[in-house]
Amino acid sequence: MTPNRREFLAVAGASVFAGYAGFAGASPPRRAPLGSASVSVIKAKSYSDDLVSRILEGVKQCGLDVRGQRVLLKPNLVEFDPKTCINTDVSVVAAALEAFRSLGAAEVIVGEGPGHRRDTYAIAEMTRYRTEIPKFDALFTDLNRDDVSPIQGFADRGQIYLPNTALRADLIVSLAKMKTHHWAGATLSMKNFFGVVPGSIYGWPKNELHQVGIDESIVELNRIFRRTFAIVDGVIGMEGNGPIQGTPKQVGVLVMGSDLPAVDATCCRIMGIDPSRVDYLRMASERSLGVIEEAHIEQRGETIKSVSAPFELIAKFKELRLA
């Protein structure tokens, strides 16, 4: 897409969205009062388990209603290595598709903009998304190359261009992977929104976000996208030098909720990480984007203690260890 065409589409898209009540720049939907959040932890020992029923159980525990809504499933596709577990497993994505359809969503689609691979369909092929999800190509949007619209205000930038597919969604479900991260400490449902930023405009690996600052960018994207739900794939996570070169870590859980900082804080506690020491989680809490204090999170399903699986951390992040 040339710059001139991009500008044209951005202006056209902005005019379309101006009258759309669900536009990402509009007021966020009503939520539980800040200071409380429900997070569901559901055991799933294997990707061969009945993940549909487990996702439905978690959604019910969190009180999410998606009837009549346009739902965008946003998995985590980064790189591919057959010897490890970098990406959201295809079984989780397929189960989420079936679950949200059965819950009465008007439309359920999948979208992602990988930060490393420029050929999104190639990585979708390698991760078996295209072979194991029926009619995948018809359901999928490459967010790196989608038409875009401008959103005013992003950190110290005047605006940011974001994909129309994401902006039109009534609900974005962050299908993240439970992993450590060599720059952010941990990558979970909030960090997963880096894949919404179009690489065709901002480069690979989303260079503009690194210039703004990883933690600031995570928080800003979660400020913009407020109609969200998280399902973190912790069946097998990644510890050590994540998010690409780490080691598989068996945890056996799915973690879900509408308050993404609360979901990520719960994941951190399962991983043996103190969420108050993770910069973007602390910043999100300070800016009232969600809660991270354990006392303010209503734990549903399994207890953190019953599924605790401390992750190996690189030396740089040893201080994040939960006491």
Helices and strands as residue ranges (DSSP letters): H 3-18, E 37-43, H 51-62, E 70-75, H 90-102, E 107-112, H 120-126, H 129-132, H 136-139, E 140-142, E 148-154, E 157-163, H 164-168, E 171-181, E 185-187, G 191-196, H 199-202, H 207-212, H 214-224, E 228-239, E 247-257, H 260-271, G 275-277, H 279-286, G 294-296, E 297-301, H 304-307, G 315-320
